[in-house]
Amino acid sequence: MPVWMFAMMMGAVVNLPAPRQVHTCVVDGLRQYQSMPCTGPTERIREMPPATDTWANALYIESLRQSLKARQREKATPVRPRRSQRPGLRPLPAIRGAVISVHADPVRCAAARRQREVTYRKAGDRPSLALSRKMDDLVHDACR
């Protein structure tokens, strides 16, 4: 093992923060938690992992802050009472819609293209712009 790898591993081990201790003390019949040893009787000593600032921890804390702000905004926003309908007014009808298919019908599209070719052959070498526009519109409507 290279010396520099050994030094890096030892440096990582040395720099680890020590675990925190939480002492549970009983003072006047009440339970208290403190980081210093108790002067009176001690119920329990807990080893807490060292505080680490990780990206996931920061994201979690930020999400908690945002949810708390949202709750505070909800509480601060006054709720308007719903207005009752006046007597004699009819309720509005439900909104209805129509479904228009946008899928091309291949048979209709092919027929429109054939019709355009036949019409162009009958018109000769140079069909008029109006005829060309009309036939292209028919093909477009059939093939869209």
PyMOL commands that place a pseudoatom at each C-alpha (Angstrom):
pseudoatom trace, name=CA, resn=MET, resi=1, chain=A, elem=C, hetatm=0, pos=[0.000, 0.000, 0.000]
pseudoatom trace, name=CA, resn=PRO, resi=2, chain=A, elem=C, hetatm=0, pos=[1.441, 3.377, -0.951]
pseudoatom trace, name=CA, resn=VAL, resi=3, chain=A, elem=C, hetatm=0, pos=[2.331, 5.704, 1.884]
pseudoatom trace, name=CA, resn=TRP, resi=4, chain=A, elem=C, hetatm=0, pos=[0.097, 8.517, 0.641]
pseudoatom trace, name=CA, resn=MET, resi=5, chain=A, elem=C, hetatm=0, pos=[-2.985, 6.220, 0.702]
pseudoatom trace, name=CA, resn=PHE, resi=6, chain=A, elem=C, hetatm=0, pos=[-2.173, 5.162, 4.238]
pseudoatom trace, name=CA, resn=ALA, resi=7, chain=A, elem=C, hetatm=0, pos=[-1.774, 8.820, 5.267]
pseudoatom trace, name=CA, resn=MET, resi=8, chain=A, elem=C, hetatm=0, pos=[-5.138, 9.717, 3.647]
pseudoatom trace, name=CA, resn=MET, resi=9, chain=A, elem=C, hetatm=0, pos=[-6.912, 6.888, 5.496]
pseudoatom trace, name=CA, resn=MET, resi=10, chain=A, elem=C, hetatm=0, pos=[-5.369, 7.868, 8.807]
pseudoatom trace, name=CA, resn=GLY, resi=11, chain=A, elem=C, hetatm=0, pos=[-6.283, 11.509, 8.203]
pseudoatom trace, name=CA, resn=ALA, resi=12, chain=A, elem=C, hetatm=0, pos=[-9.901, 10.514, 7.536]
pseudoatom trace, name=CA, resn=VAL, resi=13, chain=A, elem=C, hetatm=0, pos=[-10.026, 8.493, 10.737]
pseudoatom trace, name=CA, resn=VAL, resi=14, chain=A, elem=C, hetatm=0, pos=[-8.437, 11.233, 12.812]
pseudoatom trace, name=CA, resn=ASN, resi=15, chain=A, elem=C, hetatm=0, pos=[-10.770, 13.969, 11.538]
pseudoatom trace, name=CA, resn=LEU, resi=16, chain=A, elem=C, hetatm=0, pos=[-13.990, 12.192, 12.455]
pseudoatom trace, name=CA, resn=PRO, resi=17, chain=A, elem=C, hetatm=0, pos=[-15.958, 14.242, 14.991]
pseudoatom trace, name=CA, resn=ALA, resi=18, chain=A, elem=C, hetatm=0, pos=[-16.535, 12.634, 18.359]
pseudoatom trace, name=CA, resn=PRO, resi=19, chain=A, elem=C, hetatm=0, pos=[-20.055, 11.452, 19.157]
pseudoatom trace, name=CA, resn=ARG, resi=20, chain=A, elem=C, hetatm=0, pos=[-22.122, 13.736, 21.358]
pseudoatom trace, name=CA, resn=GLN, resi=21, chain=A, elem=C, hetatm=0, pos=[-23.402, 12.590, 24.725]
pseudoatom trace, name=CA, resn=VAL, resi=22, chain=A, elem=C, hetatm=0, pos=[-26.855, 13.433, 26.014]
pseudoatom trace, name=CA, resn=HIS, resi=23, chain=A, elem=C, hetatm=0, pos=[-27.310, 13.014, 29.754]
pseudoatom trace, name=CA, resn=THR, resi=24, chain=A, elem=C, hetatm=0, pos=[-30.808, 12.432, 31.093]
pseudoatom trace, name=CA, resn=CYS, resi=25, chain=A, elem=C, hetatm=0, pos=[-30.936, 13.922, 34.600]
pseudoatom trace, name=CA, resn=VAL, resi=26, chain=A, elem=C, hetatm=0, pos=[-33.664, 13.938, 37.227]
pseudoatom trace, name=CA, resn=VAL, resi=27, chain=A, elem=C, hetatm=0, pos=[-33.933, 17.318, 38.965]
pseudoatom trace, name=CA, resn=ASP, resi=28, chain=A, elem=C, hetatm=0, pos=[-36.767, 17.833, 41.490]
pseudoatom trace, name=CA, resn=GLY, resi=29, chain=A, elem=C, hetatm=0, pos=[-38.649, 14.889, 39.982]
pseudoatom trace, name=CA, resn=LEU, resi=30, chain=A, elem=C, hetatm=0, pos=[-38.483, 16.357, 36.479]
pseudoatom trace, name=CA, resn=ARG, resi=31, chain=A, elem=C, hetatm=0, pos=[-36.510, 14.915, 33.603]
pseudoatom trace, name=CA, resn=GLN, resi=32, chain=A, elem=C, hetatm=0, pos=[-33.934, 17.193, 31.959]
pseudoatom trace, name=CA, resn=TYR, resi=33, chain=A, elem=C, hetatm=0, pos=[-31.640, 16.628, 29.006]
pseudoatom trace, name=CA, resn=GLN, resi=34, chain=A, elem=C, hetatm=0, pos=[-28.196, 18.214, 28.903]
pseudoatom trace, name=CA, resn=SER, resi=35, chain=A, elem=C, hetatm=0, pos=[-24.794, 17.752, 27.355]
pseudoatom trace, name=CA, resn=MET, resi=36, chain=A, elem=C, hetatm=0, pos=[-22.880, 18.129, 30.648]
pseudoatom trace, name=CA, resn=PRO, resi=37, chain=A, elem=C, hetatm=0, pos=[-22.841, 15.368, 33.285]
pseudoatom trace, name=CA, resn=CYS, resi=38, chain=A, elem=C, hetatm=0, pos=[-25.582, 15.575, 35.905]
pseudoatom trace, name=CA, resn=THR, resi=39, chain=A, elem=C, hetatm=0, pos=[-24.963, 16.870, 39.424]
pseudoatom trace, name=CA, resn=GLY, resi=40, chain=A, elem=C, hetatm=0, pos=[-27.645, 14.574, 40.825]
pseudoatom trace, name=CA, resn=PRO, resi=41, chain=A, elem=C, hetatm=0, pos=[-28.806, 11.126, 39.756]
pseudoatom trace, name=CA, resn=THR, resi=42, chain=A, elem=C, hetatm=0, pos=[-28.407, 10.220, 36.083]
pseudoatom trace, name=CA, resn=GLU, resi=43, chain=A, elem=C, hetatm=0, pos=[-31.089, 8.166, 34.372]
pseudoatom trace, name=CA, resn=ARG, resi=44, chain=A, elem=C, hetatm=0, pos=[-29.298, 7.461, 31.130]
pseudoatom trace, name=CA, resn=ILE, resi=45, chain=A, elem=C, hetatm=0, pos=[-26.411, 8.604, 28.924]
pseudoatom trace, name=CA, resn=ARG, resi=46, chain=A, elem=C, hetatm=0, pos=[-27.028, 8.429, 25.189]
pseudoatom trace, name=CA, resn=GLU, resi=47, chain=A, elem=C, hetatm=0, pos=[-24.401, 8.535, 22.493]
pseudoatom trace, name=CA, resn=MET, resi=48, chain=A, elem=C, hetatm=0, pos=[-25.666, 10.672, 19.621]
pseudoatom trace, name=CA, resn=PRO, resi=49, chain=A, elem=C, hetatm=0, pos=[-23.976, 10.483, 16.232]
pseudoatom trace, name=CA, resn=PRO, resi=50, chain=A, elem=C, hetatm=0, pos=[-21.998, 13.578, 15.305]
pseudoatom trace, name=CA, resn=ALA, resi=51, chain=A, elem=C, hetatm=0, pos=[-23.801, 16.279, 13.416]
pseudoatom trace, name=CA, resn=THR, resi=52, chain=A, elem=C, hetatm=0, pos=[-23.083, 16.017, 9.711]
pseudoatom trace, name=CA, resn=ASP, resi=53, chain=A, elem=C, hetatm=0, pos=[-24.005, 18.517, 7.082]
pseudoatom trace, name=CA, resn=THR, resi=54, chain=A, elem=C, hetatm=0, pos=[-24.872, 16.536, 4.007]
pseudoatom trace, name=CA, resn=TRP, resi=55, chain=A, elem=C, hetatm=0, pos=[-26.647, 17.569, 0.832]
pseudoatom trace, name=CA, resn=ALA, resi=56, chain=A, elem=C, hetatm=0, pos=[-29.581, 15.278, 1.614]
pseudoatom trace, name=CA, resn=ASN, resi=57, chain=A, elem=C, hetatm=0, pos=[-29.885, 16.767, 5.105]
pseudoatom trace, name=CA, resn=ALA, resi=58, chain=A, elem=C, hetatm=0, pos=[-29.883, 20.293, 3.671]
pseudoatom trace, name=CA, resn=LEU, resi=59, chain=A, elem=C, hetatm=0, pos=[-32.591, 19.344, 1.149]
pseudoatom trace, name=CA, resn=TYR, resi=60, chain=A, elem=C, hetatm=0, pos=[-34.690, 17.775, 3.888]
pseudoatom trace, name=CA, resn=ILE, resi=61, chain=A, elem=C, hetatm=0, pos=[-34.395, 20.864, 6.093]
pseudoatom trace, name=CA, resn=GLU, resi=62, chain=A, elem=C, hetatm=0, pos=[-35.292, 23.133, 3.159]
pseudoatom trace, name=CA, resn=SER, resi=63, chain=A, elem=C, hetatm=0, pos=[-38.364, 21.025, 2.347]
pseudoatom trace, name=CA, resn=LEU, resi=64, chain=A, elem=C, hetatm=0, pos=[-39.464, 21.290, 5.987]
pseudoatom trace, name=CA, resn=ARG, resi=65, chain=A, elem=C, hetatm=0, pos=[-39.030, 25.075, 5.868]
pseudoatom trace, name=CA, resn=GLN, resi=66, chain=A, elem=C, hetatm=0, pos=[-41.097, 25.340, 2.702]
pseudoatom trace, name=CA, resn=SER, resi=67, chain=A, elem=C, hetatm=0, pos=[-43.903, 23.180, 4.090]
pseudoatom trace, name=CA, resn=LEU, resi=68, chain=A, elem=C, hetatm=0, pos=[-43.984, 25.274, 7.264]
pseudoatom trace, name=CA, resn=LYS, resi=69, chain=A, elem=C, hetatm=0, pos=[-44.160, 28.483, 5.193]
pseudoatom trace, name=CA, resn=ALA, resi=70, chain=A, elem=C, hetatm=0, pos=[-47.012, 27.003, 3.150]
pseudoatom trace, name=CA, resn=ARG, resi=71, chain=A, elem=C, hetatm=0, pos=[-48.928, 26.141, 6.324]
pseudoatom trace, name=CA, resn=GLN, resi=72, chain=A, elem=C, hetatm=0, pos=[-48.381, 29.653, 7.648]
pseudoatom trace, name=CA, resn=ARG, resi=73, chain=A, elem=C, hetatm=0, pos=[-49.648, 31.144, 4.376]
pseudoatom trace, name=CA, resn=GLU, resi=74, chain=A, elem=C, hetatm=0, pos=[-52.745, 28.920, 4.557]
pseudoatom trace, name=CA, resn=LYS, resi=75, chain=A, elem=C, hetatm=0, pos=[-53.465, 30.080, 8.074]
pseudoatom trace, name=CA, resn=ALA, resi=76, chain=A, elem=C, hetatm=0, pos=[-52.849, 33.720, 7.171]
pseudoatom trace, name=CA, resn=THR, resi=77, chain=A, elem=C, hetatm=0, pos=[-55.058, 33.683, 4.048]
pseudoatom trace, name=CA, resn=PRO, resi=78, chain=A, elem=C, hetatm=0, pos=[-58.650, 34.434, 4.991]
pseudoatom trace, name=CA, resn=VAL, resi=79, chain=A, elem=C, hetatm=0, pos=[-61.172, 31.964, 3.663]
pseudoatom trace, name=CA, resn=ARG, resi=80, chain=A, elem=C, hetatm=0, pos=[-63.940, 33.690, 1.754]
pseudoatom trace, name=CA, resn=PRO, resi=81, chain=A, elem=C, hetatm=0, pos=[-67.380, 32.270, 2.413]
pseudoatom trace, name=CA, resn=ARG, resi=82, chain=A, elem=C, hetatm=0, pos=[-69.151, 30.843, -0.612]
pseudoatom trace, name=CA, resn=ARG, resi=83, chain=A, elem=C, hetatm=0, pos=[-71.925, 32.998, -1.925]
pseudoatom trace, name=CA, resn=SER, resi=84, chain=A, elem=C, hetatm=0, pos=[-75.285, 31.363, -1.973]
pseudoatom trace, name=CA, resn=GLN, resi=85, chain=A, elem=C, hetatm=0, pos=[-77.188, 31.452, -5.219]
pseudoatom trace, name=CA, resn=ARG, resi=86, chain=A, elem=C, hetatm=0, pos=[-79.978, 33.922, -5.451]
pseudoatom trace, name=CA, resn=PRO, resi=87, chain=A, elem=C, hetatm=0, pos=[-83.418, 32.382, -5.696]
pseudoatom trace, name=CA, resn=GLY, resi=88, chain=A, elem=C, hetatm=0, pos=[-84.876, 32.351, -9.187]
pseudoatom trace, name=CA, resn=LEU, resi=89, chain=A, elem=C, hetatm=0, pos=[-81.554, 31.837, -11.001]
pseudoatom trace, name=CA, resn=ARG, resi=90, chain=A, elem=C, hetatm=0, pos=[-81.213, 28.734, -13.105]
pseudoatom trace, name=CA, resn=PRO, resi=91, chain=A, elem=C, hetatm=0, pos=[-78.021, 26.736, -12.756]
pseudoatom trace, name=CA, resn=LEU, resi=92, chain=A, elem=C, hetatm=0, pos=[-75.745, 26.905, -15.769]
pseudoatom trace, name=CA, resn=PRO, resi=93, chain=A, elem=C, hetatm=0, pos=[-75.813, 23.850, -18.042]
pseudoatom trace, name=CA, resn=ALA, resi=94, chain=A, elem=C, hetatm=0, pos=[-72.853, 21.530, -17.987]
pseudoatom trace, name=CA, resn=ILE, resi=95, chain=A, elem=C, hetatm=0, pos=[-70.164, 22.362, -20.500]
pseudoatom trace, name=CA, resn=ARG, resi=96, chain=A, elem=C, hetatm=0, pos=[-70.243, 19.966, -23.387]
pseudoatom trace, name=CA, resn=GLY, resi=97, chain=A, elem=C, hetatm=0, pos=[-67.673, 19.497, -26.090]
pseudoatom trace, name=CA, resn=ALA, resi=98, chain=A, elem=C, hetatm=0, pos=[-67.282, 17.692, -29.356]
pseudoatom trace, name=CA, resn=VAL, resi=99, chain=A, elem=C, hetatm=0, pos=[-64.456, 15.379, -30.264]
pseudoatom trace, name=CA, resn=ILE, resi=100, chain=A, elem=C, hetatm=0, pos=[-63.006, 16.012, -33.713]
pseudoatom trace, name=CA, resn=SER, resi=101, chain=A, elem=C, hetatm=0, pos=[-60.762, 13.307, -35.016]
pseudoatom trace, name=CA, resn=VAL, resi=102, chain=A, elem=C, hetatm=0, pos=[-57.427, 14.535, -36.268]
pseudoatom trace, name=CA, resn=HIS, resi=103, chain=A, elem=C, hetatm=0, pos=[-56.321, 11.175, -37.617]
pseudoatom trace, name=CA, resn=ALA, resi=104, chain=A, elem=C, hetatm=0, pos=[-56.046, 10.850, -41.396]
pseudoatom trace, name=CA, resn=ASP, resi=105, chain=A, elem=C, hetatm=0, pos=[-58.297, 8.430, -43.250]
pseudoatom trace, name=CA, resn=PRO, resi=106, chain=A, elem=C, hetatm=0, pos=[-55.855, 6.667, -45.601]
pseudoatom trace, name=CA, resn=VAL, resi=107, chain=A, elem=C, hetatm=0, pos=[-58.535, 5.630, -48.101]
pseudoatom trace, name=CA, resn=ARG, resi=108, chain=A, elem=C, hetatm=0, pos=[-59.983, 9.146, -48.366]
pseudoatom trace, name=CA, resn=CYS, resi=109, chain=A, elem=C, hetatm=0, pos=[-56.487, 10.652, -48.588]
pseudoatom trace, name=CA, resn=ALA, resi=110, chain=A, elem=C, hetatm=0, pos=[-55.452, 8.315, -51.416]
pseudoatom trace, name=CA, resn=ALA, resi=111, chain=A, elem=C, hetatm=0, pos=[-58.694, 9.048, -53.299]
pseudoatom trace, name=CA, resn=ALA, resi=112, chain=A, elem=C, hetatm=0, pos=[-58.134, 12.818, -53.003]
pseudoatom trace, name=CA, resn=ARG, resi=113, chain=A, elem=C, hetatm=0, pos=[-54.575, 12.469, -54.320]
pseudoatom trace, name=CA, resn=ARG, resi=114, chain=A, elem=C, hetatm=0, pos=[-55.774, 10.375, -57.280]
pseudoatom trace, name=CA, resn=GLN, resi=115, chain=A, elem=C, hetatm=0, pos=[-58.463, 12.953, -58.034]
pseudoatom trace, name=CA, resn=ARG, resi=116, chain=A, elem=C, hetatm=0, pos=[-55.861, 15.722, -57.981]
pseudoatom trace, name=CA, resn=GLU, resi=117, chain=A, elem=C, hetatm=0, pos=[-53.593, 13.819, -60.411]
pseudoatom trace, name=CA, resn=VAL, resi=118, chain=A, elem=C, hetatm=0, pos=[-56.494, 13.183, -62.802]
pseudoatom trace, name=CA, resn=THR, resi=119, chain=A, elem=C, hetatm=0, pos=[-57.538, 16.842, -62.668]
pseudoatom trace, name=CA, resn=TYR, resi=120, chain=A, elem=C, hetatm=0, pos=[-53.966, 18.020, -63.318]
pseudoatom trace, name=CA, resn=ARG, resi=121, chain=A, elem=C, hetatm=0, pos=[-53.699, 15.679, -66.350]
pseudoatom trace, name=CA, resn=LYS, resi=122, chain=A, elem=C, hetatm=0, pos=[-56.950, 17.075, -67.754]
pseudoatom trace, name=CA, resn=ALA, resi=123, chain=A, elem=C, hetatm=0, pos=[-55.797, 20.684, -67.171]
pseudoatom trace, name=CA, resn=GLY, resi=124, chain=A, elem=C, hetatm=0, pos=[-52.636, 20.184, -69.217]
pseudoatom trace, name=CA, resn=ASP, resi=125, chain=A, elem=C, hetatm=0, pos=[-49.058, 21.233, -68.593]
pseudoatom trace, name=CA, resn=ARG, resi=126, chain=A, elem=C, hetatm=0, pos=[-49.739, 24.279, -66.446]
pseudoatom trace, name=CA, resn=PRO, resi=127, chain=A, elem=C, hetatm=0, pos=[-52.884, 24.254, -64.265]
pseudoatom trace, name=CA, resn=SER, resi=128, chain=A, elem=C, hetatm=0, pos=[-54.133, 27.628, -63.046]
pseudoatom trace, name=CA, resn=LEU, resi=129, chain=A, elem=C, hetatm=0, pos=[-53.239, 28.853, -59.607]
pseudoatom trace, name=CA, resn=ALA, resi=130, chain=A, elem=C, hetatm=0, pos=[-56.902, 28.751, -58.504]
pseudoatom trace, name=CA, resn=LEU, resi=131, chain=A, elem=C, hetatm=0, pos=[-57.293, 25.126, -59.629]
pseudoatom trace, name=CA, resn=SER, resi=132, chain=A, elem=C, hetatm=0, pos=[-53.997, 24.151, -57.998]
pseudoatom trace, name=CA, resn=ARG, resi=133, chain=A, elem=C, hetatm=0, pos=[-55.026, 25.835, -54.742]
pseudoatom trace, name=CA, resn=LYS, resi=134, chain=A, elem=C, hetatm=0, pos=[-58.458, 24.163, -54.759]
pseudoatom trace, name=CA, resn=MET, resi=135, chain=A, elem=C, hetatm=0, pos=[-57.028, 20.680, -55.361]
pseudoatom trace, name=CA, resn=ASP, resi=136, chain=A, elem=C, hetatm=0, pos=[-54.286, 21.118, -52.761]
pseudoatom trace, name=CA, resn=ASP, resi=137, chain=A, elem=C, hetatm=0, pos=[-56.904, 22.228, -50.203]
pseudoatom trace, name=CA, resn=LEU, resi=138, chain=A, elem=C, hetatm=0, pos=[-59.003, 19.119, -50.940]
pseudoatom trace, name=CA, resn=VAL, resi=139, chain=A, elem=C, hetatm=0, pos=[-55.969, 16.866, -50.445]
pseudoatom trace, name=CA, resn=HIS, resi=140, chain=A, elem=C, hetatm=0, pos=[-54.989, 18.696, -47.282]
pseudoatom trace, name=CA, resn=ASP, resi=141, chain=A, elem=C, hetatm=0, pos=[-58.494, 18.334, -45.789]
pseudoatom trace, name=CA, resn=ALA, resi=142, chain=A, elem=C, hetatm=0, pos=[-58.596, 14.634, -46.651]
pseudoatom trace, name=CA, resn=CYS, resi=143, chain=A, elem=C, hetatm=0, pos=[-55.101, 13.816, -45.398]
pseudoatom trace, name=CA, resn=ARG, resi=144, chain=A, elem=C, hetatm=0, pos=[-54.870, 15.727, -42.137]
for i in range(1, 144): cmd.bond("trace and resi %d" % i, "trace and resi %d" % (i + 1))
show_as sticks, trace
zoom trace
